[in-house]
Amino acid sequence: MVALAIIGGTGLTSLKTLEITNREIIPTPFGEPSGPVTHGELCGKKVVFIPRHGYGHIIPPHKINYRANIWALKEVGADKVLAVAAVGGISANLKPGALVIPDQIIDYTWSRVNTYFEESLTQVTHIDFTTPYCSELRDLLIKICKKEKIDCTYAGTYGATQGPRLETAAEINRMERDGCHVVGMTGMPEAALAREMGLCYAACAVVANRAAGRGEGNITMDDIESNLNLGLDKVRTLLEHIIPLV
């Protein structure tokens, strides 16, 4: 059994003491995942990793095969999934480099294939999505952040947008009125598909920039990458402490 599956960027393979054992191409009924599943061990526990945007970061958010990625993780035996994602900070207190463990999500995406339950059904299936993130894994993330004094916001609403363009200032204003605290492009349908597959799924959002209209000047990729590196250092620390407890 795999202790934990991680969805995120290639930088997470640089975790201390992570021993990569092999990479495996997993065929799925829904096409190819974003890349091979990386198997490894950390702190004596088996972990698997998949790059959401591909190992070369070449797949835009609206083109990710979310169904194949989640299916592949289930296929290799994962039952808990931690999704790491870059987001924009909408709330004033969420500065670049901050971590957020969201507890709610609002879906603003469109035209993405967002369910496994659409073909060859014996009955119509509806999942309960009242609490979109697994409370067990969220509680563990929060416990580690408190114990290790990792600066983190323990709740928040993730607004999932279509991308790949960034949002307008007016769109961010609307999202704030809707109750969103951060904005990203990959949170849905990933979270819902994980629920359909019976996986315990939680997210760790890294604030890479102030959302549109919340900072000074334009949002640049150089700024995003610089801020993301600061946040990923915290994510690495978090992962190195949580995996032995999963």
Secondary structure, 3 states (H helix, E strand, C coil): CECEEEEECHHHHHCCCCEEEEEECCCECCECCCCCEEEEEECCEEEEEEECCCCCCCCCHHHCCHHHHHHHHHHCCECEEEEEEEEEECCCCCCCCCEECCCEEEECCCCCCCCCCCCCCCCCCCCCCCCCCCHHHHHHHHHHHHHCCCCEECCCEEEECCCCCCCCHHHHHHHHHHCCCEEECCCCCHHHHHHHCCCEEEEEEEEEEECCCCCCCCCCHHHHHHHHHHHHHHHHHHHHHHHHHC
